[in-house]
Amino acid sequence: MNMTSATSPSSFAARPLRIVIVGAGVAGCIVARLLAGRSDVEVICLERVARDDHSEAGTGLNIGPNAIKLLRARDPALADAIAAASWPWKTWRTSLTDGTELFSLPLAEVADNDGVRIRWSELYRVLRVAAGDAVRYGVEITDIGRGVDGRCRLRYEADGQTQQLDDIDLLIGADGRYSATRRALSGAPAMRQVGVAIFRLLVPDSAGGLIDDYEQWFNGAHRLLAFRVPPGHVYIAGTFPLRPDHEIGAHDKSADALRRYYLPPNAAPSAQARWLTETLCANVEQIHWARLQETAVSYCDGAAPLLYLGDAAHGMVPTLGQGATQAIEDGCVAGALIAARLAAGSRDIGEWLRAFETLRAERIRFVMDFSLEASDTLFAGADPVAGALKKMEPPFRAKLARLYRDVTPQGAGA
């Protein structure tokens, strides 16, 4: 990693280090909060939307026990704030759409604490309040690049004025799966479609108690997933096989197709499956559609003092609910590592980045591989019964325990 001018103590020993974060999402807000208020660093987090605009986060999500465990160790107050805006995730239950239960797993058997269920908009609200004045909102980045010394610089529009940030000692790209920062500075990441269509919907809870904690329902390889989130909504997601080289067609998005995909052909549907399917059919225009895909992992760029976090670093399949969860892990580890290095008097940013990669590379590869492995029941021709039973066997449960519990080394290493 050749960053001599950016990491030489004599080049910036007389001033605080300037760290610029692009994106006030999950990882960006956590890093900004963990570093805000220090006299040895200037933290600037730039966010495109307005302060109270969370409209682009209109669905729900589950956050794994591993993120909650690490966050509570690093920032108990923030963990409490997220808990207050969410409901606990305690069980993972899987059935067929005719009501046949395949397994019901209490997370306490494989985790040290609960996960949470929350609306995306609420998670963003909590994190952005926690990040405080470190975030500048309503910012449109118009140019981003590298100076002759290798350090990054950017230009943005805010409040009708053009602003420029030079002398950036560390730029953190935390601007999502389609990160403009990563594309501009390191090139578009390689992306792989895995052959599954996915959709999401958030609706008011009219299920009359049918839907509560995290559950899945299969009709062949077609899967529904749902759980309740505060204050009184149900998050619904669904998947079905799709050839990797195909787009999702209009015929797949119709009410007739949804009934065909999720209602069992030779049996009456369970009350849950019927409510979920009919709710989807009544809201087809509000459904958000996408395809399951992975992007190549890249935390650092050896040619610049640059760090990517969250989906900007590692787009993964959402099967185990690890997208936002791993963004929390990234943010906690990055923020704690930088704070620890600063407290020790280290201003060698190249060493910081190498240490971060050492802490995170093996962990993120395990999480991404395991998430893809757990997607086996979503592919064309899959047997959901055999696949579900396999997930209750010792090898899979041991991996779940590693996923949910093995976060202490990530925190302690920082």
Salt bridges, closest charged atoms under 4 A:
ASP40 OD1 - ARG38 NE 2.92
GLU42 OE1 - ARG18 NE 2.91
GLU47 OE1 - ARG128 NH2 3.73
GLU56 OE1 - ARG48 NH2 3.00
ASP75 OD2 - ARG33 NE 2.47
ASP80 OD1 - ARG72 NH1 2.82
GLU101 OE1 - ARG93 NE 2.83
GLU109 OE1 - ARG397 NH2 2.70
ASP112 OD2 - LYS69 NZ 2.72
ASP112 OD1 - ARG405 NE 2.92
ASP114 OD2 - LYS90 NZ 2.82
GLU122 OE1 - ARG125 NH2 2.88
ASP143 OD2 - ARG153 NH1 2.66
ASP143 OD2 - ARG155 NH1 3.76
ASP149 OD2 - ARG151 NE 3.05
ASP167 OD1 - ARG151 NH2 3.74
ASP169 OD2 - ARG15 NH1 2.77
ASP169 OD1 - ARG151 NH1 2.67
ASP205 OD2 - ARG228 NE 3.00
ASP212 OD1 - ARG117 NH1 3.66
ASP212 OD1 - ARG228 NH1 3.54
ASP213 OD1 - ARG117 NE 3.29
GLU215 OE1 - ARG93 NH1 2.71
ASP245 OD2 - ARG243 NH2 3.07
GLU247 OE2 - ARG291 NH2 3.42
ASP252 OD2 - HIS251 NE2 3.53
ASP256 OD1 - ARG259 NH1 3.93
GLU278 OE2 - ARG259 NE 3.15
GLU294 OE1 - ARG192 NH2 3.31
ASP301 OD2 - ARG146 NH2 2.43
GLU329 OE1 - ARG360 NH1 2.72
GLU329 OE2 - ARG363 NH2 2.77
ASP330 OD2 - HIS314 NE2 2.66
ASP330 OD1 - ARG360 NH2 2.82
GLU351 OE1 - ARG341 NE 3.01
ASP369 OD1 - ARG365 NH2 3.10
GLU373 OE1 - LYS399 NZ 2.76
ASP376 OD1 - LYS391 NZ 2.62
